[in-house]
Amino acid sequence: MRIAAIPLASIRRPLQRVLDESKVADLMESIAAEAQKEPIDVLELDGQLWGFNGCHRVAAHERLGMATMTQASSWIGSLTPSISASRPIGPAGGG
């Protein structure tokens, strides 16, 4: 795992989630007081960062006006060029 500060604007979020506003408010309070405690997972593919979890943490950072998520990213490596983003995933795609 690599820990880094990443710009929020660089994280692509393909899944739109319904936010629990009380959870976002609690996270904003916690982040403002103690900084971020738990990293989000991002996948780097062809130079782009993709985030699939942490929607409440990202929303809290955005609402606090923060440009980066400090102490905040666990990276799930970079996929090798031989793996295509359009390749099927699952039993038929071998993975």
Secondary structure, DSSP 8 states (H G I E B T S, - for coil): -----EEGGGEE--S-----HHHHHHHHHHHHHH---S-EEEEEETTEEEE-S-HHHHHHHHHTT-SEETT-EEEEEE--TTS-TTS--SGGGT-
